[in-house]
Amino acid sequence: MPSELIPIINKVQKLQEIGDYFPEKIQDLQEEYPELWDEKTPIGLVYGGATKIKQYVFEAAKLTDIRGASAILDKINLEDLPDFFERDTRSRNWLDEKRNFPQLSQALIPELRVYSTGGNILAFCPVAFVDDLANSIEKRYTEETLTANSCAVGCTFRLLEIRFGLLRENIENTPWLDWYRENHTNSLVQSYFGLSNEKTEEKELRENFQNRKSFNELTTKLAALFNQRRNGNDFNNNLHENRPSRKYPPMFETHPYLRRDEGDRRIAAMQTDLPNNPYYSEVLARKHLVGQITKREDDDAKKWYKKGGFDWQPDKDNIESWGTKFEKFLKEADEAKRLELAKKYNPESHSWEKLEAARSLRELGNVYNGFIAYIYADGNNMGGYIQKIKTPEKYKKFSKDIFEATERSVYFALAEHLHPHELKNLTDPDNENRNDKWIHPFEILAIGGDDVMLIVPANKALEIAKTIGEKFEEILAEKTGYKPEAETEKSTYEPEKVHRYLKQTPNQNKSSLSMSTGVLITAEDTPVYYAESLTNQLLKSAKKRAKKLKEKGYLGGTIDFLSLKSVTMISSNIEGFRKEALTKERGATLKLYAAPYTLHEIGGLIESVKALKESKFPKSQIYQTRSFLEKGKNTAILNYRYFRARLESKDKQEILKNEFEEPWCEAKTNKGNVAPWMYDQEEMLYETIWREIVDIYDFIEIEDKTSKEQTSEQSIH
């Protein structure tokens, strides 16, 4: 070993030997590890990634362009940026070009990368190359996408800070445990270290302080710098004085008298010979070309791009759609469960090579009567869990575990509920030649970290969303470190106070981490940008519900959904629409909806719809009962009981009693029920699932034994 490296190696070994040691006083740290506070051996840490992703992905209207935009970002996130740290890769060669950062590549090795999933990267690097690495991340996004927003920041830290968080220049001036004990009730201190009061025990105070004073504090500082730069602020310190400003993000000016591209966003660069001869800007041309590559179209279909004379060429060998990754997941033969799952998804054993991706929303709508569903899921409790991660190694493991759980839960849910679909009755000139083709009946727009964006057939949307949430928790529960603490769980989680569906309620949380999901069921021709906006609102509503239920000890997932089958358009936001149109004062406050739901409640809602179908409750009376809801509590109860009494047999009535009335509508003060209402004692109001039952009635299928009877009911009213 070169003699110059020996002192550095000794310092690294000293750092690794610290273990769980945490000094009582800052002076103890200074005396115990003076060599780790040496200014000559600081290390750089860089954090960056894409921002405003949905703005870039969903600005296009066609599925091919949306898929292409998503694939370009996925390639940068999952291939290009990690490859900066590998040898002999295309991204590494890009760094070596004279116009880029040729010296940087020699300073990067795989071990420096902490994580690179979910659209973000966190990595160590030598101090001299902090700015170069941050600049290279931003430049890679801009060069590949032209307009996608990205941001990267870096800072330098001493070795001791990796283990004990931020320390002041004069280490003895760093506020430590003794200072925290005296000031922990201060509101500003609580916002940084966590809530506490005068009765908080010493053990909890110490835990709060240690959770903050760790590697987590370094990443928090980088996140703050990231937000400042993303918002256009320039740094006023010497470390970043040579970095280009981000005040002016990439954009292409338009002109009122020049031809714009098909999305009416930018000046057109060419007119293509594709169907309808659309005009493309270079941004849109790249998206469409990559979208064609992910669909595995032949080279003849991509000749239009060469005619445009563009210099940019995609790395075809490394562009892979999520559909292809899904196929690989099912075809892996190392696990019997996956083979079983593959057989369940593809029971007729269609050739995987002949299964194609859907080329338009119309093709996805062809699966079920012209209706599709957007699913947008995001992780819960992630911030609180991350705050307890104290080392880079655990950060790396956490990132890998979350991405794996997210990806596998999506694949499992799709295989569990869907099958390849044969296109029929397509009549539009641009897709009539697609009849008789077999397609995957879904579109995975993005899987990043704990985020999921999907388009699926409307009749399977809620089942898929529920399975994704359940499988995500199940996979994490199998891994070490993600199970809830038993003491906390037993003391706070009471299922009957969390779930409104009281049949077979889960008596414990599977995992301390979960997913909330927004589901929008809509027609295939609903504008994508509008649908994405509504789905995002539904996700926020579901997360709001999850946060409220967390106070009751529930750590599981939630789902909010909306069907635009009955509501053609919403001019305001969903929360405003529900408050104004679906909340009535009729002697008592009546909520004509019950969303959002827990995963357990969604399962109960689906079972209730199936029970309604099995009971042969006349469809006209289902709609009539819905119309009586806003006339008042008693009126709705009376009419529901009247219609139920008219069912053809007591067996049919029992089905409704067992699957709808008793699980959902028990009275709080006696043994009766207030069907179709539920009473919320906290909010002191009545709510009902009946309206949502009607909304999804046509999208829930019952068992095969009645498939012939339900086929006649599948027409959309």
N, C-alpha and C positions, 0 to 999 in steps of 0.2 A: 504494500500500500504506500502511495506517495506520502512523504512526511508532512506535506502541507495539509493533507486531508485528515490526519490523525486527530488534531484538536477538534475538528468539526464532528467527526464520528463519535468522539468521547462526549460531546455535548448532546448529540442525538440520543445516545445511550442513556445519558443522565436524564433527559426529558422522558424517555420511555419508562424509566424506573420509578417515576413519581407515583404512579398508581393512583390509589384513592386518597393520598395524602392531601390535606387541606389545612393550612396554618391558621392558628387562632389570631395571630397578629401579622401585619404586613412585614414587620421587621424580621419575623421568623423566616419568611420566604426569601427576603433579601440576604439573610445570613446563610441559609441552607443551600441556595442555588445562585451564587453571585455570577458564575460563569455564563448562565443562561440569560443574563441581562446585558450581555456584551453587545455594544452597538455595531460591532464589526460583522455580526452574523445575523442580520434580520432576514426575513423571508417574505416574499410577496404573495398576496392572495387576490385572485381575480374572480369576479362574479358578473355574469351577463346572460343575454338571451333575447328572444323576440318579445315585442310588446304590441298591444292592439292587434292580436292575431286574427280575431274574428273580422275586424275591419278589412284585412287583406284577403282572407279566405272567402268571405261572403259578399264581396262587392260585385262578383260575377253572378249571373243569373242561371247559367247552365251547369248541370251536374258535372260534366267533363271538366269545365274550368274550375269549379270548386274543388274537385278531386285533385286536379293538377296543382292548384295553389297549396292545398294541404300536403301533397307529396313533396313539393319543393321545400317547404318548411320542415317536414319530417326528416328529409335527407340532411339538411343542415344541422338539425338538432341531434339526430341519432347517428349520423355518419361523419359529416364534415368536421364539426368541432371536436368530437372525440379523436378523430384521425390526426388532428394537429399534433397529438402526443405519441403517435405511432410512427414507425419507419416505413418508407417506401409506399406511401399512399398518395392518392391524387391530391388530397387536401394538403399534405406535407409538401408535395411538389409545388402547389400553388403558393405556399408560404415562401418557398425558396426562390420564386421569381424576383428579379431585381426590383420590380416596381412595388413589391409587397414587403415582406419582412424576412429577408434571407438569413440573417443572423439568429432570429428567434427560433427557428426549427432545431438548431443545434442545442438549444437550452431546454427543450421539452422532452420528457420521458413519460411513459404510461403511469408510473407511480405518483406523479404530481396531480393527476386528475382525481378529484374527490367524487363528483357525480356529474352526469351529463344527460339527464332525462327530463321530461316534462317541459321542454322548451327552454331550459336554463342550464348553465354550466358553472361549476365552482371548481377552481383548480389553484394549486400553488404554482409559483414560478420564481425564478431568480429576480432579485430586486431590480436589476438593471433593465428587465424586460417586461415590467408590469404594464407600462403604457402600450408597448408594442402588442402584447397579447390582447389587451382590451380593445385596441384599435383594430386588430385583425379579426376579432369576433364581429364587430360592427361592420367592417368592410365586407366580410364574407356574406352576410345577409344582404347588404345593399347590392353587391355585385351579382348575386344569384337572382334576387327578386326584383331589384330596381326600386320598389316602393314600400316594401314591408318595413315597419319600424323595428329597430333593435337598439339595445343599449348595453354597455359593459363598463364596469368600473373596477378599479384595483386600489390596493393600499398595502403598506408594508407593516409588519409586526415583528416583535422580538419573539424568540423561541418560547420564552416563559409565558407569553400571552396566549399561545396556543392551548395551554392547559388551564390558565387562571384568568382568562379574559383580559380586557383592556386595563393597562397599568399606566400611570402618569410618568412623565419624563423623569421626575424625581420620585422614585418608586415609594418612598416613605410617605408621600403626600396622597397616595391612593386611598380613598375611603374603604374601610374594611369592616369586619364583623362588629367590632366595638362601636364604630360609627353607625352601622345599620341598626343595631339594637336600640340606640338612642333616638333614631329618626324614622323608624319603620312605620309610624302612624302618620307621617307627613304624606299628603295626597300625591305630591310629585314623586316621592320615593316609592309609594305604592304602585303608581302607574308603571314604574320601571321594574320593580322587584316582585310585585304581586300583592294582593290584598292581605291585610293583617289588622289586628287591633291590639289594645292593651292586654287582652287575655290570651293572645296567641302564644302557644308554648315555644320554648327555646328550640326544640327539635324542628318545628315547622319554620321558624325564622331562619335557622341555619340552612335548611333545605332550600328555601326561597333564594337565599343569597348564593348558595353554591350552584343552583340551576342557572342563575344569570352569569356568574363569574366563571365562565368556561369558554370553550371554542364557540359556543352559541352567541356570545357577545360580539365576537368578531364578525360573524355572518350578519348579525343585526346591524352593525355599523355599515357593512357593505350594502345591505338592503336600503338603508337610509340614503347613502350616496347614490345608489341606483335610482331611487325615486327622484332625487334632486336633478340628476342628469337627464332622466327621462322627461322631466317637466321643462327642460330647456335651460336650467341654471348652469352657469359656468363656475368651475371651482376656482377659488382665489388662494390656492396654496401652491408652493413651488413644485410639489410632486407631480402635478398634472398640468403644468403651465404650457407644455408642448402638445397637448392633445387638441384635436380639432373640436370646435364648438358643435353642440347638437341643438342649437337654437333653431336651426332651419332644417327639418327632416327632409328626406328625399321626396321630390314632387316633380311633376311634369306640367308645365303651364299649358293652358288651352287657349283657344282663340275663337271668338264668336263666328268667324267667317271661314273656318277651316273644318274639314271633315273629322268627326270624332269616331272613336271605336264603337263596337257594338254595345258596350256598357255605358256609353255616353260619358266616359270619364276623362279620356285623354285623346290627344291628336292621333289619328290613325296613321300607321306606318305602311299598311298594305291592304289591298282587297284580295281576299282568298278565293280559291275556286271550290271551296267547300259548299255544301247545300245552302242555297239562298245567298251565296257570295258575301259573307259578312266582312266588315272592315275590322282589322285588328291593330291595336297599338302593340309595341314590343312586349309590354307587360302582359297583356292578354294573350299574345301569341305564345309566350313561354308557358303560361298556365295551360293553354289548350294542348300544346304539344306534349307536356308532361302528363296531362290527363289521358291522352291517347296511349302513351307508353305504359302507364299503369293498367290500362284496359287491354294491353297486349295486342293492339292493332298492328297490322302488317305495315311494312315500309311504304307501300303505295299510298296508304291513307295519310302519310305524313309528308308527302312530297311538297305540299303547299308551303311548308316552312322554309324549305330550301329556296323556293322562288322568291321569298321575302328578302333574301340576302342578309340575314342576321348572322352575326359572328358567334353569338352564344350557342354552345352545344351542351346538352345535358349529359350526365354520366349515366348512360342507359343501363349499364351493368349493375349499378348500385341503386337504381330507382325501383322500389318495390312497393306495391300497394298493400294496404291492410288486408284486402281480400286474399292476396297471395300468401301473406303471413298466416292468415286463418287456415288456409288449406294445408300449409306446412305443419301447423299445430295439430290438425286432425290426422295427418298422415304419418306422424312420428310413431314408430312401432315399439318404443321402449316401455310404454305403459298400456296395460290392457284397457284401462278406463278410456283412454283416448281413442283406441280402436273401436270400442263400443260406442263412443260418442260420434265418431265418424260414420258408423253404420246407422245410427239414429238420425243424423242429419241427412245422409244420402242413402236411404234404404233401398233405392232402385239401382244403386251402384253405377250412377252415371260417371262417365270418364271425367276425371278432374280437369284434363286438358281442354275438354269441350265446354266446361262450365265458364261462362263469361261474366264480367261485371256489368251491371245495368248501365246503359249509356244515357239515360235521362230519367227525370222524376216520373215521366209518363210510364216508363217501363217498370219502375218500382210500384207505381199506382196500379199497374196491370195485375199485380199479385192479389189485390183485394178491392175490387169495385171502384178503383180510382182514388182510394184514400191511403195516405201514408202517415207516419208519425215521426216527429223529431224527438230525440232523446238527448238530454244534456245532463251529465252527472258530474259531481265534484265532491271531493273528500271533506268529511267533517272532523273536527277536533285535531286537525293537523298542526295548527299553530301552537296549541298547548303542548302537544307531544314533542314538537321540535325544540321547544324551549328547554326540555329536559335532556336533550342530546348534548353530551359534553365533549366528545372527541371527533376528529375528522373520520376515523374508522367507522364510528357508529353512524355518522352522517351518510357515509358511502353505503353502508348496509341498509339503512332506512330507505334511501332513494331507490335502491335496487329492489327491495322487498315490495315497496308500494307500486312501482311500475309493473313488476311481475304479477302482483295480485290484480291490478287494474286490467292488464292485458288478458290474463287468463280468465277472469270473470266475464269479460265481454265475449270471448270466444266460446266459453261454456254456455252462456245464455243463448247465443245465436244458434249453436248446434242443438241445444235442448229444445228450442221452440220453432225452428224454421226448417224448410226443405227446399232444394232447388226448384225453380219455377219455370214452366214452359210458357213463353210469351204467346198470347192468342189475341186475335181481333184488334190488332194495331192497324189503324187506317191512315194515319198522317203520312204525307209523302216522304218525310225524312226518317221514318222508322217502320214503314209497312214491310220492308224487306227483312225485318227482324223477327217476324212471326216464325214460330216453331223453334226458336233458339232457346237454350236452357241457360238461365242466369242465377247468380247468387241473389236472393231476394232482400238484400240489405246493402247499405253503404256505410262504411266506417270512415267518418270524416277526419277524426283525430283521436289518438290515445296518447296523452302526454302526462306523465306523472300520475296524479289522481284525477285528471280530467278525461271525460269521454264525450264525444259527439257522434251520434248515429242517426241514420234514417232507416226505418224498418216498416214493414206492412202494419197498417193500423190495427188489424185484428189480433196482433201478438205484442203490441207495444207495452202494455202494462205488465204482462207476464215477463217479458224480457227485462224491463226496468227492475222489477222485483227480484228476479234471479241474479242480475248483476250485483245489486246491493247485498243480497244474502251471500253470494259466492265470494264477494270481496271480503266480507267479515269472516267467512269460514276459512279462507286461505290465510288471512293474517292471524287468525286464532291458532292455526297449526304451527305458525312460526313463533319463536321465543320472543318475549318482550312486548307482545301486543294484546295480551289478555288483560281484562280489567282487574284492578286490585280487589281481592275478595272482600276485604273489610268494608271498603267504600261501597261496593256493589250491594252488599247485604243491608247496609244501613240506610240507603237512599232509594233503591230501585223497588218500586211497588207496581207490578204490571197492571193491576186494576185501576190505578190512577193515571196510567200512561196511555193504555190502549182502550179505545171505545168499543172494539170488537172483542167480546169477552169469551170467545170460544178457543180453548187450548192456547191461552196466552203464554208466551215464552217467559220463564221465570228468572232468566238472567241474560246479561249482555254477552254476546259471543266475543266481541273484540272492543278495545278501547277506541278504535278508529272505524269509521263507517262512511257511507256515501249518501248524499241527498241528490234527488233527481227531478228534473222538470220534463214533462211529456206533453207534447202538443199533437193532437190528432187533427188532421186537416186534409183538404183536397190536394191532389197532386199539382194543381195549377196555382196554389197559393204562393205569392212572391217569397222567395227564399229569405231575403233580408228581413221582411216582416215576420215570417215564421221564426227566424232565429231570435229576433227581439222578444217575441212572446215567450219562447222557450226559456230564454235567459231570465225573464221575469218570474216564470214558474219555478225555476231553480232557486232563485233568491227567496221566494216564498217558502219553499221546502226547507231551505237552510234556516230560515227564521223560526220555523216550527221545531226543527231539530235543536236549535239553541234554547228554545223555551223548555222543551222536554228534558234537556240535559240537567236543568235545575231539579228535576224529579228523579235523576239518576239514570235516565235512558240515554244510552250512547249509540243506539242503532240508527239505521237509515230512515229517511222520509221521502215521500213522493208527492208532488203536486202535479195535477194534469188538467187539461182543458180540451174539450172537443169543439172544434169550429163547425161541426156538422149542424149543431143547433144555434150557434152564434156565428153569423157569417162574417162579421168584422167588429173589431173593438177599436174605437177611436181614442179612448184614454188608455191608461195602463190597467192591468188586470186587477190590481188591488182596488183601484178607484171604481172599476166596473162592478166588482162584487159588492162593494160598500153601497153604491148608489142603486144598482138594479136588483141585487139579490139579498138585501137586508131590509126587512120590513118591521114596522112597529104596529102590532095588532093586539093591543092589550099587554102583550109580552113581546120581547125582541125575538124575531124569527130570522135565522140564517138559512137561506134556501140552498145551502151547500155545506159540505163538511171538510173539504180539502184545506190543507194538505193532510196526508195520511202517513202513518208508520208503515213499514213493510208488512207487518202482521195484519194491519187494517186493510191494506191493498189486497192481500190474499182473501180476507173476509168479504171485501166488496165484490171481488170476482166470483166467489162462491154464492153470494146473494143474487147476483145477476143470473147465474146458472140455475139457482133454485126458482127464480121467477119464471124462467123459460120452462123448466120441468113441471111447474105447477099449472102450466097453460093459462096463466093470467092473461086475459085478452089484451092485446096491444093497445087498443083504443082506450081501455080503462087505465092502462099504465100512464098514458099521456094525460088522461083526464084527471087522474090523481095528482099529477104534477101541477096541473093548472089550479087545483084547489089549495095548493100549499100557501100561496100568498093571500088567500082569503081568510086565513086564521088557523090557529092550532086545532081548535075543536072541529071546525069544518073539515079539515084534512083528515083527522082521525076518524070521524064519522064515515066519510066517504071511503076511506081505505078499508074499514071494517065491513062496510056494506058490500064492496066489490069482492073482498076475500070470502065472505059468507056465500057468495053466489058461485064460487068455484064448483066444478062438477062432482068432486068427491072430498071426503074428509082427509084422505091421503094427501091430496093436493094442498089442502089447507095446512096439514101438519108439516109439509115441506117448507112452506113460508114461515110457519111458527118456529121451526127448528133452525132454519138457516138465515132468517132475517129478524124476526121480532125478538126472540130471546137473546141472541148474541149482541144485537145493536141497541134495542129500544127498551130495555128494562127501566121501570120507574125507580126513582131513588128512595121513595118513602114507603113503598108497598111491593107486593109480589106481582103486580100487573105490569103492563107495558104501555107506552105512549106512541106506538108505531103510527105513522112513519117518522116520528120525531125522536131525538135524543136530547137529554137535558144536560147542559154544562153548568155545574154548580159554581165553578170559579167565575165564569163570565156572566152567570145568571141569565142565560138565554137558551132558546131551543134551536137546534140545528138538525139537518136531515141529509141522508145520503141518497134520497129518492131521486132528486134531480140528476145527480151524477150517474145513478143507475140507468136512467133514461138515456143520458148522453152516450154511454158506452154499451148500451143494450145490443146494438147491431154489431159491435166489435168483439163480443165475447162469445166463444163457441163452446157448446156443450159436448158431451161424450158422443162417440161414434154411433151408439145405439139409437140416437135421435137425430143423426146427421141429415137424414132425408126430410124430417119435419122442419129442421131449422134452415134448410137450404132455401125454402120459400120465404123465410123471414129475413134473409140477408140483403134484400134490396134496401138501399139507404133512403130514409124518409126525411 
